[in-house]
Amino acid sequence: MEDRMSVMALLSAASFADLKEMWQSVDFDRLGITFDDGSNIASASGSLLFSGVSFSYDLQACSAPAATYHIFCNADLSDIHSAVHIDLGPAVASGRIVPAIVQAMLELGDVLGRNLGIKAVFWSPAAVVSGYDYYAESVAQYAEGAAFPALLCVGFDMSTIAIVQTTGLAWLCDQELSFAHPQLPAHEAMHYVVRLVHDLATQGAYDRALQLPGLHADEAVVVTPSPDQGIVNARLVVGKEAINSAQ
């Protein structure tokens, strides 16, 4: 069967027949999931409602999709034989830029993953595959008020010196981010990037130039959107340059 592309795929080492059997044994009512639009528990594909949001689902025999970024994924992806593909339902297809809808989708992946023995989760807009345990922990923390789980949904390219470029962020807010910095170690640069991604994913695209505080007293982050290019450029400035840009 031809592999399909969905926004999110819950990857299983079980055969399609075994995955479908597990699916039909799930107590969906207990999980707050109801079937919609004529679908029922015996349907291998259809529509469901979770947290007031409609989603389409499709159980399918497939191999693991090709991922660019692997995040805390210890699963042997060559052992993946099936998946539950999840997309936003037609009625909320434009809801990808609504944080509550994206959060519901992430939480649906957690709930289904826990009950289906899912090994990993693939997020196609960024070609990210994350181990299910890390995925579940990150989604739970987000639900409790932590930062947006950027590593699950956004790819970060650091191949250019002193620049971090995102992939897949535009699916969430219609803007990719390019962050330029003095040559910081990658893990330090990511502290700034993750904060910017959180703002973009939860508050929407930047529509004007801004200066934001840095992580230290003598720093600023200068943000300049380029709407026609679908990108926002951010630059870390320090010392006198930070003071001058504030004036």
KAVENQUI-V217421 format. One record per residue. N is the residue number from 1. PHI is phi in radians with two decimals (* if undefined). OMEGA is omega as a letter, one per 30 degrees, with the letter a starting at -180 (999 if undefined). Layout:
N | PHI | OMEGA
N | PHI | OMEGA
This chain:
1 | * | a
2 | -1.22 | l
3 | -1.16 | l
4 | -1.87 | l
5 | -1.94 | l
6 | -2.21 | l
7 | -1.11 | a
8 | -2.30 | l
9 | -2.23 | l
10 | -1.61 | a
11 | -1.62 | a
12 | -2.17 | l
13 | -1.50 | a
14 | -1.37 | l
15 | -1.18 | l
16 | -1.01 | a
17 | -1.08 | l
18 | -1.23 | l
19 | -1.10 | l
20 | -1.14 | l
21 | -1.13 | l
22 | -1.11 | l
23 | -0.98 | a
24 | -1.30 | l
25 | -1.70 | a
26 | -1.28 | l
27 | -1.52 | a
28 | -1.11 | l
29 | -1.03 | a
30 | -1.10 | a
31 | -1.52 | a
32 | 1.35 | a
33 | -1.94 | l
34 | -2.17 | l
35 | -1.47 | a
36 | -2.40 | l
37 | 1.01 | l
38 | 1.47 | l
39 | -1.36 | l
40 | -2.59 | a
41 | -1.08 | l
42 | -1.46 | a
43 | -1.40 | l
44 | -1.32 | l
45 | -2.59 | a
46 | 2.82 | a
47 | -2.22 | l
48 | -2.51 | l
49 | -2.05 | l
50 | -2.58 | a
51 | 0.94 | l
52 | 1.35 | a
53 | -2.04 | l
54 | -1.60 | l
55 | -2.31 | l
56 | -1.76 | l
57 | -2.34 | a
58 | -2.70 | l
59 | -1.43 | a
60 | -2.65 | l
61 | -1.30 | a
62 | -2.89 | l
63 | -1.56 | l
64 | -1.21 | l
65 | -1.15 | l
66 | -1.27 | a
67 | -1.93 | l
68 | -1.50 | a
69 | -2.14 | l
70 | -2.02 | a
71 | -2.04 | l
72 | 0.79 | a
73 | -1.95 | l
74 | -1.63 | a
75 | -1.18 | l
76 | -1.40 | a
77 | -1.19 | l
78 | -1.26 | l
79 | -1.59 | l
80 | -1.32 | a
81 | -2.17 | a
82 | -2.77 | a
83 | -2.76 | l
84 | -1.82 | l
85 | -1.59 | a
86 | -2.17 | l
87 | -2.33 | l
88 | -1.13 | l
89 | -1.16 | a
90 | -0.93 | a
91 | -1.21 | a
92 | -2.16 | a
93 | -1.00 | l
94 | -1.44 | a
95 | -1.33 | l
96 | -1.05 | l
97 | -1.69 | l
98 | -1.78 | a
99 | -0.95 | a
100 | -1.13 | l
101 | -1.26 | l
102 | -1.11 | l
103 | -1.09 | l
104 | -1.08 | l
105 | -1.13 | l
106 | -1.09 | a
107 | -1.18 | l
108 | -1.08 | l
109 | -1.05 | l
110 | -1.14 | a
111 | -1.09 | l
112 | -1.16 | a
113 | -1.04 | a
114 | -1.13 | a
115 | -1.63 | a
116 | -2.07 | l
117 | 1.12 | a
118 | -1.18 | a
119 | -1.61 | a
120 | -2.73 | a
121 | -2.21 | l
122 | -1.87 | l
123 | -1.96 | a
124 | -1.25 | a
125 | -1.00 | l
126 | -2.01 | a
127 | 0.94 | l
128 | -1.86 | l
129 | -2.05 | a
130 | -2.16 | l
131 | -1.09 | a
132 | -1.05 | a
133 | -1.06 | l
134 | -1.15 | l
135 | -0.99 | a
136 | -1.08 | l
137 | -1.12 | a
138 | -1.16 | l
139 | -1.15 | l
140 | -1.10 | l
141 | -1.15 | l
142 | -1.10 | l
143 | -1.11 | a
144 | -1.63 | l
145 | 1.89 | l
146 | -1.32 | a
147 | -1.14 | l
148 | -0.93 | a
149 | -1.32 | a
150 | -1.01 | a
151 | -1.15 | l
152 | -1.33 | a
153 | -2.17 | a
154 | -2.36 | l
155 | -1.66 | a
156 | -2.19 | a
157 | -1.71 | l
158 | -2.01 | a
159 | -1.26 | l
160 | -1.67 | a
161 | -1.02 | l
162 | 1.15 | l
163 | -2.39 | l
164 | -2.00 | a
165 | -2.06 | a
166 | -1.56 | l
167 | -2.30 | l
168 | 1.61 | l
169 | -1.13 | a
170 | -1.08 | l
171 | -1.10 | a
172 | -1.59 | a
173 | -2.59 | a
174 | 1.19 | l
175 | -2.47 | l
176 | -1.59 | a
177 | -2.03 | l
178 | -2.07 | a
179 | -1.97 | l
180 | -1.80 | a
181 | -2.58 | l
182 | -1.00 | a
183 | -1.15 | l
184 | -1.40 | l
185 | -1.02 | a
186 | -0.96 | a
187 | -1.17 | l
188 | -1.29 | l
189 | -1.05 | a
190 | -1.15 | l
191 | -1.06 | l
192 | -1.24 | a
193 | -1.10 | a
194 | -1.10 | l
195 | -1.16 | l
196 | -1.14 | l
197 | -1.10 | l
198 | -1.01 | a
199 | -1.07 | a
200 | -1.17 | a
201 | -1.29 | a
202 | -1.85 | a
203 | -2.11 | l
204 | 1.72 | a
205 | -1.13 | l
206 | -1.33 | a
207 | -1.94 | l
208 | -2.72 | l
209 | -1.18 | a
210 | -2.46 | l
211 | -2.07 | a
212 | -1.93 | l
213 | -1.16 | l
214 | -1.43 | l
215 | -1.58 | l
216 | -2.29 | a
217 | -1.09 | a
218 | -1.72 | a
219 | -2.16 | l
220 | -2.58 | l
221 | -1.99 | a
222 | -1.62 | a
223 | -1.93 | a
224 | -2.33 | l
225 | -1.33 | l
226 | -2.18 | a
227 | -1.00 | a
228 | -1.20 | l
229 | -1.76 | a
230 | 1.12 | a
231 | -2.45 | l
232 | -2.14 | l
233 | -1.65 | l
234 | -2.19 | a
235 | -2.40 | l
236 | -1.49 | l
237 | -2.09 | a
238 | -2.32 | l
239 | 1.08 | a
240 | -1.06 | a
241 | -1.11 | l
242 | -1.17 | l
243 | -1.17 | a
244 | -1.15 | a
245 | -1.25 | l
246 | -1.42 | a
247 | -1.54 | 999
